[in-house]
């Protein structure tokens, strides 16, 4: 960060807050209004904190490497616009002699997904004079918009839980820290929020169908471009919601009973084929996922004392699948307090401790009703499926608590919201009027 960051950042903050203020009346209701600017404050604080910690504590790292690469493209755009545009439009595997003299100095140019955040930072430079903080605040605002869209959908489903959902969506430390600055996770959180919002209102409620489907497609594209495995986790979970939603509307018990095996018979082959085509040629393909996980685990085992192990891998899918219970446990409930090695890890440990407490509390209150409540409510089934699939993937793929804390932030709001909703059904409090 430089002097121009200090000078321009307040200007962009003022513009973004003015935009949020002008949209507040449309985006809130009497219940949710109090959380609107609180959520925005946390996002902007997270963007600033991330930049400061990476500069003064880590003394560099991903966020500044992203900015470094975008600065190269930005400089080329100013000097040689035609070559700069080629860098922006070329795919990373393109061999272009005209751009190679510049891309050779970029950290992430071969990585197709990482170049999305680099290019986003470059394009934001058009309005921010390419300053780190201004770019970070703009990305944080996108993250805020997606999370608020997700929160609106949650509150539309269960208005009486608006306070608990606000806590789940906005106040988890890892979410507003890792998901607010110049990071890929910021784009993912924003995109995921809009995907969920447009799926719920467009597909489930069938409101503003054309608009919501277009938003859904655009947000899914961004999600798969940055982190394809999150799209892979969302789609089958959404299919479970759709299935349970329409299954419950069937009047004949026999039809409801026969629908599940029929849908599985049709959907599983189609789903496996779709995922295989979606991931074809990537390190998340069926052919590569076992080897990718084995490589990541071996690397993390020697990369620092924040690493963890789920056991031995032999590079096959089978060896990955056998780690399902351990991966879920690590993703949801670790690191423990005594495993913290620095301040950032301590925040992750405190968050994990809260999730352990909430999980135990929910199981004690619900008892044997826990799974029956989930099966009978499609939203909860979606939350459980999305959490388990993504927690499994992040648990086996991370290998260290630093990466784990970043990779798991997409499912944290869904898991915590699911627990609060189950507790609501156990208590059965008086319902509040529906505003959203």
N, C-alpha and C positions, 0 to 999 in steps of 0.2 A: 504493500500500500504506500502511496506517495501523497505529496501535498495536494495534488489535484483531487484525490479521493476525499480528503477532508473538506475541500471547497465545494465539490459537486454533489457529494452524498446527501447533505441536507436539502438541496434543491430537489433531488429525486424523491427523497422521503416525503417532502411536502406535496409533490405531484401525485405520488401513489396514495397518500392519505386523503387527498382531495378527491381522487377518483373513488376510493372506498367510501368516503362520506356521501358522495352523490348517488352511490348505488345502495346505500344502507337501507333505505325505506323499502326498496324492492326485494332485497335479499333477506330481510329479517321479519319477524313477527313479535308480538308482545312478550313471548317467552324467550326467544333466542337473541333479542336485540342486545342484551347486556354482554353477550359473549363475542359479538362481532369484532369490535376493536381490540378486545383482549387477545383474540386469536391472531389478529394482525400484529399486535405488539410483540407477541412471542415469536412470530416468524421473523420479524425484522431484528429482534434481539438475537435470535439464533444465527442469522446471516452475519451479523457483526461479530458475535462471539466466535463463530467458526473461523472467520478470517483472522482475528486476533490470536487465537490459540495456534493456528497453523503458522502464523508469522513469528510469534514470540516464544511459543512452547516447543512446537515441532521444528521450527525454523525451516519451513518448506513442506511440501507434500502435494497430494493430488490436486487440491483446489488451485494452488498456485501454478502447478504444471499445466492444468487446463488453461489457465489464464495466459501462461507463457506461450502456449501453442496458438491460442486465439490472437495474441499480440503479433505473432509472426504474420498470420493471415491479414490482420488489420493493417500492418505496415505495408504489405505487398499491395493491398487494395488501394492505399493512398499513392504508392509509387507507380505501380503497374496494374491498373484495374482489371485488365483483361486476364492477366495471370492469376490475380487474386480470385476472380470469379471462377476460373478453372479449378483452383484448389477447393473452393466451396462446392462446386458441382461434380467434380470427379469423385468416383468411389475410391476408397483407400487402396484397393488392389490395382488401380490403374497406373501403368507405367507411362508417365508423361515427362519427357525431358525438360519441358518448359517450367514445370513446377518442382521437379526433383531437387533443384538447388536450394529450395526453401523448405520443402517437406523433410529433407534429411536432418534438419535441425529441430524437428518437432518430436516430442516424447511419444505422442499417442497416434501419429498418423496411420500406422498399419491397423489400428483397432477401429473397426467400423462403428461399433456402438459408442465408444468414447468420443469419436469425432462429432457426434450429435451435440454434446454439451460444448465442445470447442467451437463448433460452428454457431451455436446459439449465442455464445459469448461474443463472437465476432460480429454477428448481426446486431446485437444489442449495442455494440460500440458505435453504431451509426447515430444513436440518440444520446449515448452516455459519454461520448468522447473517449470511449474505451477505457473506463476506469473500473477497477476491481469492485469497489463497494457499490457503485451504481448498478453494475451488472448483477451483483449478488442480490441487491434489494429488489430488482425487477424479477429475478428468478424466484425469490422468496414470495413475491406477490402472486406469481403463478401458482406456487405451491399452496398458498393461502386460499386462492380461488377454488382449487380442486378440493381441498379439505373442507371448505365451507359448503361446497356442493354436496360432498359426501354427508356432512352433518345434517344438511337440510333433508336429505333422503332418509337418514336414520330417524329424524324427528317426525317426518311424515308417517313413518311406520308405527312408531311408539311415542306420541307427543309427551306422555307423562314422564318420560325418561330424559327429557331435554338437558337436565343438569348433569346426569351421569354421562350422557353421550358427549357433552362438551368436554368433560374431563378426559374421556377416552380419546377423542379426536385431536385435542389441542394441547394437552398439558403433560404428555409424556416427554421426559427430557431428551431421549434419543431422537424422537420425531422432530422436535423443533430445533434441535442442534444439527443433526446430520441432514435433515430434510429441508433446510432453509437457505443454504449458501450456494456457491458455485460448484455444485456436485451433481452427479448423475441421479442421485437419490432424490434431489429436489424436483427434477423433471418427472421422475417416477411417481412421487406422491401426488403431484398435481394431476398427472395423467390418470392415475388410478382413481382419484376422487371424481373426475369427470366421467370416467368409464362407468363407475358404480352409479352415479347420479343419472346418467343418460340411460343406462340399462334398466334401472328401477322405474323411472318415469316413462321411458319410451316403450320398453318391452313388457314389463310387468303391469304398469298402470295404463299404458297405451295413451299417454298424453303427449301432445305436440310431437307426433310420431316422426315426421320427416326431420324436424330440427334435432330431436334427440338421437335418431339413428345416425345422422351425419356427425354429431359430436362423438357418438360412440365409436364410429369407424375411425375418425381422426385421432381420438385419444388412444384407441387400441393400436393404431399404427405407430404412434409415438412410443407407447409402452414397449411394443415388440422391437422397435428400432434400438431402444436404449438397453432394455433387459428383457429378452424374449421369454425367459422362464416365468416371469410374473404374468405375462399374458397366458402362458400355458397353464398356470395355476388358476387364473380367473375363469377361463372358458368352461372347464368341466364343472366348476363350482356353480357357475351361472346355470348350466344345464340341469344340475340337481335342483336348484330353486324352481326353474320352469317346470320340471317334472312334478315336483311336490305340489306346486301351485295348482296345476291343472288336474292332478290326480285327486286332490281333495274336493274338486267340484263334481266329480263323478258320483252319481247316485247309486249305481249298482255296486255292491260289495265285490262281486265276482270280477267286474271290469277293473276295479281298483287293484285287486289281487293279481290279475293277469298283466296289468300294465307294466309293472316293474321288470319282470323277466323279459318282456317283449322289448321294452326300451333299452335294457342292457344289451340284449342280443343284437339290436340294430346300432346302438350308439357306440359300444366299445370298439368294434372294428373301424367304424368311421372316425371315432376320436383318435385312435392309435395312428390311423393313416394320416389324419390331418396334422397331428403333432409331428409325425415323422417328416412330412413335407415341409411343415413350418420351420423345423429345426435342421433341415437337410443342409449339409455343408458347414454346420457350426459345431462348436465344442459341446453343445447340449443335445446333439443328435443321439439316437439310440446306439449308434455304433461307437460314439466317442464318450458318452457320459461316464461310463465306468473308468476309462483311462483318465479322463479329466479330473474326476474326483480323487483317484489315486495320486496323480501328479500334484494336485493342490495340497493333499494331506502330507505328502513327503516334503514339499517345500515349506509348509508351515511348521513342520516338526523341528526344523533347524533355523527358523526365522525369528525366534524370540520367546520370551517367557510368558506371553499372553496366549500361547497356542493351547489347543486341547486335542485329544485323540478319542475317536470312537472305536478304535480297534484297527485290525489289519484289513487292507483292501488288496484284491488280486487283479483289479482292473476290469472286472466284469460287472454287469448290471446286478447280478444275483448278490454279489458281495455288498453292493450299495444298498439294496433293498433290505438286507438283514440288519442294517443299522437304523431301521425306522424308529423303534422306541427310544434308543439313545439319542438320535438326532432331534426328535421332538422335545425330549427333556432338556437338552442343552439349549435349543433355540428359545424355549419358553422361560426356563427357570435359572439360567446361568448367565453371567458369572455370579458366584456367591460373594458375599461381602469380603470374606477372608482371601479371595482370589484377586481382589483389586490391586493394581500396580501403579495407578496414577489417578488423577482427578476425574478424567473422562470415564475411565473404567469403573470408578466408584459410583458415578451417576448411573451407569448401566447396571451395576450390582444392586443399587437401591431400587431401581425400576423392576428388576427381576424379583427382588424380595417382595415388592408389592404384588406382583403378579402371582407369586406363590401363595401369599396370604389370601388374595381374592379367589384363587382357584379352590383352595381348601375350604374357605368360607362358603363358597357356592355349593360344593359337594356336600358339606355338612348340612346346609339348609335344604337342599333339594333331594338328597338321598337317591332312591331308585327312580325318582321322577326325572332325573337329569336328562337322560337320553330320550325318554318319551316326550318331554317338552320340546327338545330339538327336532325330533322327527315330525312332530305335529305343527311346526312353525317353519315355513320355508326359508325365511330370512336367517333364522338361527342355524339351519342346516347349511346354508351357504357360508355363513361365518365359520362354522366348524370345518367344512371341507377346505375352504381357502386357507385357513390357518394351518391345518394339518399338512396339506400338500406343500405349502410354501415353507413351513417350519422344517419339514423333512429336507427339502432342497437346500435351504440355507444352512441347516445343521451339518449335512454331509459335505457341503461345498465350501464352507468358510474356513474351518480349521484354526481360526484364532478369534478371540473375543472382540477385537477391534472391528474386523470385517463383519462378524456376526451382528454386532450392535447396529450397523448400518443396513445390512441386508434384511433384517427382520422388521424394520419399521413399517413396511406396508401392511403386515397382518396384525400388528399390535392394536390398532383401533377396533378391528373386527373382533378380535378375541376378547378384549376387555368389555366391549359393548355386548357381546354374547353372554358373558358372565353376569353383567348387570341385568340383562333382560330375563335370564333364567331366574334370578333372585326376585325379579318383579312378579313372575308367574307364581312363585312359591308364596310370596306375601299377598298377592292380589290386592294392591291398594286401590283406592278410589280413583277412577279415571278422570283425567282432565279433558277439557274440550279440545278438539282438533283445530289447530291454527294453520299448520303447513299444508 
